[in-house]
Amino acid sequence: MARYEFKLPDIGEGIAEAEIVAWHVKVGDTIAEDQQIADMMTDKATVEMESPVAGKVIELAGEVGDQIPIGSVLAVIETEGAAPAEEAPAPVPESVDERPIADGTEQPTREQEEALPTMAVQSKPAWAPEPRVEPEVAKKESGAPHVLASPAVRARARDLGIDLAQVKTTSDRIRHSDLDAYLLYSGGTAAPRGTAATARPDETIKVVGLRRKIAENMQEAKRRIPHFTLVEEFDVTDLEDTRAMMNRDRGSNPKLTLLPFLITAMARALPEWPMLNATYDDDANVIMRHGALNLGMATQTPNGLMVPVIRNAQGLSVWQIAGEILRLADAARSGKATRDELMGSSITLSSLGPMGGITSTPVINRPEVAIIAVNKVEEKVVVIDGEVEVRKRMNLSLSCDHRVVDGWDAASFMQALKGYIENPLRLLSA
């Protein structure tokens, strides 16, 4: 028998330590060569650690949440025969956990749900809750019918005790109105209103991995950045008509949501107001105005928020931007998003799609100095030239770093953005 010490390899330039986010073995386990033993996290990248030898695990370096220095012993493995010679470990390729973005315009289609708010987790940290079985998985495992519904509808049905398979709908998916009809006309299996819900047991959740990074970044952003938020209402009636027309004749191109148009409008307007497309090194007191639009897409994941980056968005068409959104979402979902794809944004766009509220106050993605949040589209009765019309309206919320961006610049940028969004011909021909 021999004792083999598996040391944490160099897993990225400038990385001094990594956090244990999950153990896949325990002391006493017999493991095979190349078997995954742990997930380690640096910044926002999760790296799988595989054993270079087969044997019995006799020691592990720490618990989930502990920081392990590069080069220190991660695990000790008892092997048969002489201990193999240690080789300089090659850098481990980075892979990331990750859910995509909704477009803030309509109830998402199945294509949008699959391509945008649900990126899957490559490897689940120990603190994360067990994943919910989605309809397609349930169908395969139990033979139950496949029911389409948004996450908000599913959550409401779950709270009411309603089996979605029993709810009738006249559309391609179950909506809130269908739940209302079910409660009103059939009584169903819903718990009566006012009935006390069963209390869930208390849980203690250790804040580790991506959730810890998010907590640290948000705390630093709010502590160091004096935020102000400006909200402006936009008429997107003509833009929605243009989007529908382009989608009808899109051929092999990806289906357009509102986001590619909004990103194109930002690319047109930012050169007029470059102070918003900037980053601020407040330690060195240096502001960097970026010539290119490297747009961060705030993306919800099962473990928390991630921000993949569309690079040089100013040089892309709306079709190309739509393709990049899908590509980055797919890369994150499959655990193939690279470190470079998660770094270097110059301004961020955030959207909750149809779940978005009337307005919001997004937190700046430091060291950027501005972030735009997309709120939901609503039909409103408005007066235009003395005539009453029903129009599609949407609010955009712009949060800025008041150390760098003045209120006048923020308001002027929003008006420039408005000029493009409310005039699709100008937007697409500029």
LUMMARLO-71264 format. One record per residue (C-alpha): residue number from 1; x, z, y. Coordinates in steps of 0.1 Angstrom, whole numbers. Layout:
% LUMMARLO-71264
[NUM [X Z Y]],
...
//
This chain:
% LUMMARLO-71264
[1 [0 0 0]],
[2 [11 -7 35]],
[3 [-1 2 70]],
[4 [-8 -26 95]],
[5 [-13 -20 131]],
[6 [-35 -46 148]],
[7 [-26 -46 185]],
[8 [-48 -59 213]],
[9 [-34 -93 222]],
[10 [-31 -108 257]],
[11 [-66 -122 263]],
[12 [-63 -136 298]],
[13 [-38 -140 327]],
[14 [-35 -109 347]],
[15 [-56 -88 323]],
[16 [-41 -53 318]],
[17 [-69 -38 297]],
[18 [-102 -46 280]],
[19 [-134 -27 273]],
[20 [-148 -21 238]],
[21 [-184 -34 239]],
[22 [-191 -34 202]],
[23 [-175 -24 169]],
[24 [-184 -46 138]],
[25 [-165 -23 113]],
[26 [-161 14 108]],
[27 [-134 36 93]],
[28 [-135 32 55]],
[29 [-147 -4 55]],
[30 [-129 -30 34]],
[31 [-125 -62 54]],
[32 [-114 -97 48]],
[33 [-88 -117 67]],
[34 [-103 -133 99]],
[35 [-133 -110 98]],
[36 [-147 -100 132]],
[37 [-139 -64 139]],
[38 [-147 -59 176]],
[39 [-160 -74 208]],
[40 [-138 -68 239]],
[41 [-148 -76 275]],
[42 [-127 -85 305]],
[43 [-145 -93 338]],
[44 [-176 -112 325]],
[45 [-161 -127 294]],
[46 [-166 -113 259]],
[47 [-139 -119 234]],
[48 [-142 -116 196]],
[49 [-114 -98 179]],
[50 [-107 -109 143]],
[51 [-84 -91 118]],
[52 [-53 -111 109]],
[53 [-51 -93 75]],
[54 [-74 -81 47]],
[55 [-76 -44 37]],
[56 [-92 -11 44]],
[57 [-99 2 79]],
[58 [-83 36 83]],
[59 [-82 40 121]],
[60 [-101 26 152]],
[61 [-88 29 187]],
[62 [-119 43 205]],
[63 [-156 42 211]],
[64 [-179 17 228]],
[65 [-172 18 265]],
[66 [-135 28 262]],
[67 [-108 8 280]],
[68 [-79 -3 258]],
[69 [-46 -14 273]],
[70 [-33 -48 263]],
[71 [-7 -44 235]],
[72 [-20 -10 223]],
[73 [-32 -5 188]],
[74 [-69 -15 184]],
[75 [-72 -8 146]],
[76 [-50 3 117]],
[77 [-56 -14 84]],
[78 [-43 -4 50]],
[79 [-32 -35 31]],
[80 [-21 -43 -5]],
[81 [17 -48 -9]],
[82 [42 -50 20]],
[83 [29 -51 55]],
[84 [29 -86 70]],
[85 [53 -93 98]],
[86 [36 -91 132]],
[87 [35 -123 151]],
[88 [30 -127 188]],
[89 [-7 -132 190]],
[90 [-19 -164 207]],
[91 [-43 -160 236]],
[92 [-78 -156 224]],
[93 [-103 -181 237]],
[94 [-129 -166 258]],
[95 [-166 -167 250]],
[96 [-194 -153 270]],
[97 [-227 -137 264]],
[98 [-255 -148 281]],
[99 [-306 -168 301]],
[100 [-312 -196 327]],
[101 [-330 -201 359]],
[102 [-365 -209 366]],
[103 [-374 -232 394]],
[104 [-400 -212 414]],
[105 [-425 -240 413]],
[106 [-449 -238 383]],
[107 [-455 -222 350]],
[108 [-424 -233 330]],
[109 [-428 -260 304]],
[110 [-414 -253 269]],
[111 [-385 -276 279]],
[112 [-378 -254 309]],
[113 [-381 -222 290]],
[114 [-356 -234 264]],
[115 [-332 -248 290]],
[116 [-335 -222 318]],
[117 [-348 -182 318]],
[118 [-335 -172 281]],
[119 [-298 -176 273]],
[120 [-291 -160 239]],
[121 [-265 -134 232]],
[122 [-234 -144 213]],
[123 [-227 -109 201]],
[124 [-248 -78 210]],
[125 [-231 -48 225]],
[126 [-239 -15 209]],
[127 [-259 -3 238]],
[128 [-282 -33 240]],
[129 [-318 -31 227]],
[130 [-327 -50 196]],
[131 [-337 -85 205]],
[132 [-374 -93 205]],
[133 [-385 -119 178]],
[134 [-396 -150 197]],
[135 [-426 -171 185]],
[136 [-405 -198 166]],
[137 [-386 -171 147]],
[138 [-418 -153 139]],
[139 [-433 -185 127]],
[140 [-404 -191 103]],
[141 [-404 -156 90]],
[142 [-441 -148 86]],
[143 [-459 -181 87]],
[144 [-478 -169 119]],
[145 [-490 -196 142]],
[146 [-466 -206 171]],
[147 [-481 -193 203]],
[148 [-468 -205 237]],
[149 [-469 -180 266]],
[150 [-447 -169 295]],
[151 [-427 -136 292]],
[152 [-451 -121 318]],
[153 [-482 -130 298]],
[154 [-465 -117 266]],
[155 [-457 -84 283]],
[156 [-492 -80 296]],
[157 [-507 -88 262]],
[158 [-484 -63 245]],
[159 [-494 -36 270]],
[160 [-531 -43 264]],
[161 [-527 -44 227]],
[162 [-538 -80 224]],
[163 [-528 -103 196]],
[164 [-520 -136 213]],
[165 [-528 -155 182]],
[166 [-565 -145 187]],
[167 [-566 -157 223]],
[168 [-582 -192 229]],
[169 [-568 -215 256]],
[170 [-576 -250 269]],
[171 [-540 -257 280]],
[172 [-507 -260 261]],
[173 [-500 -223 266]],
[174 [-518 -190 270]],
[175 [-521 -179 306]],
[176 [-533 -147 324]],
[177 [-567 -163 329]],
[178 [-570 -167 292]],
[179 [-563 -130 287]],
[180 [-589 -122 314]],
[181 [-615 -143 295]],
[182 [-606 -127 262]],
[183 [-611 -92 277]],
[184 [-643 -102 294]],
[185 [-661 -121 266]],
[186 [-648 -111 233]],
[187 [-637 -75 237]],
[188 [-609 -83 211]],
[189 [-586 -56 200]],
[190 [-574 -46 234]],
[191 [-572 -9 241]],
[192 [-600 2 265]],
[193 [-591 5 301]],
[194 [-580 40 311]],
[195 [-570 48 275]],
[196 [-537 68 277]],
[197 [-508 49 262]],
[198 [-486 65 236]],
[199 [-454 77 253]],
[200 [-422 61 241]],
[201 [-394 84 231]],
[202 [-366 91 256]],
[203 [-335 70 253]],
[204 [-299 75 263]],
[205 [-281 42 270]],
[206 [-244 41 277]],
[207 [-236 18 305]],
[208 [-208 -5 292]],
[209 [-198 -41 292]],
[210 [-216 -66 314]],
[211 [-241 -40 326]],
[212 [-213 -18 338]],
[213 [-196 -47 356]],
[214 [-229 -56 373]],
[215 [-234 -20 384]],
[216 [-199 -19 399]],
[217 [-203 -52 416]],
[218 [-237 -44 431]],
[219 [-225 -10 443]],
[220 [-195 -25 460]],
[221 [-216 -53 476]],
[222 [-241 -29 490]],
[223 [-214 -4 501]],
[224 [-191 -28 518]],
[225 [-214 -56 530]],
[226 [-239 -50 559]],
[227 [-267 -72 547]],
[228 [-295 -88 567]],
[229 [-322 -110 553]],
[230 [-341 -138 569]],
[231 [-373 -152 553]],
[232 [-387 -187 562]],
[233 [-417 -205 549]],
[234 [-413 -241 537]],
[235 [-440 -267 531]],
[236 [-431 -283 498]],
[237 [-462 -305 493]],
[238 [-444 -338 499]],
[239 [-413 -326 479]],
[240 [-435 -317 449]],
[241 [-452 -351 451]],
[242 [-418 -368 451]],
[243 [-406 -347 422]],
[244 [-436 -356 402]],
[245 [-432 -393 409]],
[246 [-395 -392 399]],
[247 [-403 -373 367]],
[248 [-428 -400 357]],
[249 [-401 -426 357]],
[250 [-371 -405 347]],
[251 [-361 -424 316]],
[252 [-333 -406 298]],
[253 [-326 -383 328]],
[254 [-334 -346 325]],
[255 [-367 -334 339]],
[256 [-364 -324 375]],
[257 [-374 -289 388]],
[258 [-373 -279 424]],
[259 [-338 -265 421]],
[260 [-318 -298 422]],
[261 [-336 -307 454]],
[262 [-329 -273 470]],
[263 [-292 -276 460]],
[264 [-291 -311 475]],
[265 [-306 -298 507]],
[266 [-280 -270 509]],
[267 [-253 -296 504]],
[268 [-266 -316 533]],
[269 [-271 -286 557]],
[270 [-240 -265 550]],
[271 [-215 -288 567]],
[272 [-234 -282 600]],
[273 [-232 -244 594]],
[274 [-199 -239 574]],
[275 [-198 -201 581]],
[276 [-224 -196 554]],
[277 [-204 -215 527]],
[278 [-176 -190 529]],
[279 [-159 -161 512]],
[280 [-145 -130 530]],
[281 [-115 -111 518]],
[282 [-122 -79 537]],
[283 [-90 -63 525]],
[284 [-69 -90 541]],
[285 [-94 -97 569]],
[286 [-94 -134 560]],
[287 [-125 -157 559]],
[288 [-122 -188 539]],
[289 [-146 -216 548]],
[290 [-150 -238 518]],
[291 [-152 -276 522]],
[292 [-169 -281 488]],
[293 [-202 -266 477]],
[294 [-194 -246 446]],
[295 [-229 -233 440]],
[296 [-234 -202 419]],
[297 [-267 -200 399]],
[298 [-279 -165 394]],
[299 [-288 -165 358]],
[300 [-307 -137 339]],
[301 [-294 -129 304]],
[302 [-304 -103 278]],
[303 [-275 -82 289]],
[304 [-278 -88 327]],
[305 [-270 -112 355]],
[306 [-244 -139 352]],
[307 [-234 -166 378]],
[308 [-223 -199 363]],
[309 [-210 -224 389]],
[310 [-220 -260 397]],
[311 [-187 -274 412]],
[312 [-187 -299 440]],
[313 [-224 -301 442]],
[314 [-222 -321 475]],
[315 [-210 -351 454]],
[316 [-238 -350 428]],
[317 [-272 -367 428]],
[318 [-304 -347 420]],
[319 [-303 -361 385]],
[320 [-266 -350 380]],
[321 [-274 -316 394]],
[322 [-303 -312 369]],
[323 [-279 -322 341]],
[324 [-253 -297 352]],
[325 [-280 -269 353]],
[326 [-289 -278 317]],
[327 [-253 -282 306]],
[328 [-242 -248 320]],
[329 [-273 -231 306]],
[330 [-265 -246 271]],
[331 [-228 -236 273]],
[332 [-238 -200 282]],
[333 [-265 -199 255]],
[334 [-241 -211 228]],
[335 [-213 -188 239]],
[336 [-191 -217 251]],
[337 [-191 -211 288]],
[338 [-155 -209 300]],
[339 [-140 -184 324]],
[340 [-137 -211 350]],
[341 [-174 -219 348]],
[342 [-182 -183 357]],
[343 [-158 -180 387]],
[344 [-152 -195 422]],
[345 [-187 -199 437]],
[346 [-189 -202 475]],
[347 [-226 -194 479]],
[348 [-253 -184 454]],
[349 [-288 -195 447]],
[350 [-312 -171 429]],
[351 [-346 -179 415]],
[352 [-372 -161 394]],
[353 [-394 -191 391]],
[354 [-432 -185 387]],
[355 [-424 -147 383]],
[356 [-409 -147 418]],
[357 [-427 -127 445]],
[358 [-438 -138 479]],
[359 [-405 -127 493]],
[360 [-373 -110 482]],
[361 [-341 -95 496]],
[362 [-312 -107 473]],
[363 [-279 -89 472]],
[364 [-248 -110 482]],
[365 [-225 -120 454]],
[366 [-193 -106 468]],
[367 [-169 -120 482]],
[368 [-194 -147 493]],
[369 [-212 -141 526]],
[370 [-246 -156 518]],
[371 [-272 -159 490]],
[372 [-305 -177 489]],
[373 [-335 -165 468]],
[374 [-362 -189 458]],
[375 [-397 -174 458]],
[376 [-428 -188 441]],
[377 [-448 -218 453]],
[378 [-484 -211 463]],
[379 [-513 -232 475]],
[380 [-524 -221 510]],
[381 [-550 -231 535]],
[382 [-532 -240 567]],
[383 [-541 -256 600]],
[384 [-522 -288 608]],
[385 [-529 -307 640]],
[386 [-562 -289 643]],
[387 [-573 -298 607]],
[388 [-576 -274 578]],
[389 [-556 -285 547]],
[390 [-545 -270 514]],
[391 [-507 -273 512]],
[392 [-480 -261 488]],
[393 [-459 -235 505]],
[394 [-428 -215 494]],
[395 [-407 -188 510]],
[396 [-369 -189 509]],
[397 [-350 -156 515]],
[398 [-315 -158 530]],
[399 [-293 -127 528]],
[400 [-261 -128 549]],
[401 [-230 -107 556]],
[402 [-235 -97 592]],
[403 [-197 -92 596]],
[404 [-193 -130 592]],
[405 [-227 -146 598]],
[406 [-247 -141 631]],
[407 [-285 -141 631]],
[408 [-285 -173 652]],
[409 [-263 -192 626]],
[410 [-286 -180 597]],
[411 [-318 -191 615]],
[412 [-302 -224 625]],
[413 [-292 -231 589]],
[414 [-327 -223 577]],
[415 [-341 -247 601]],
[416 [-317 -274 591]],
[417 [-326 -267 554]],
[418 [-363 -270 564]],
[419 [-357 -304 579]],
[420 [-344 -317 546]],
[421 [-368 -299 522]],
[422 [-400 -309 542]],
[423 [-388 -346 545]],
[424 [-379 -358 510]],
[425 [-371 -393 522]],
[426 [-344 -379 546]],
[427 [-332 -356 519]],
[428 [-326 -383 493]],
[429 [-313 -410 517]],
[430 [-289 -388 536]],
//
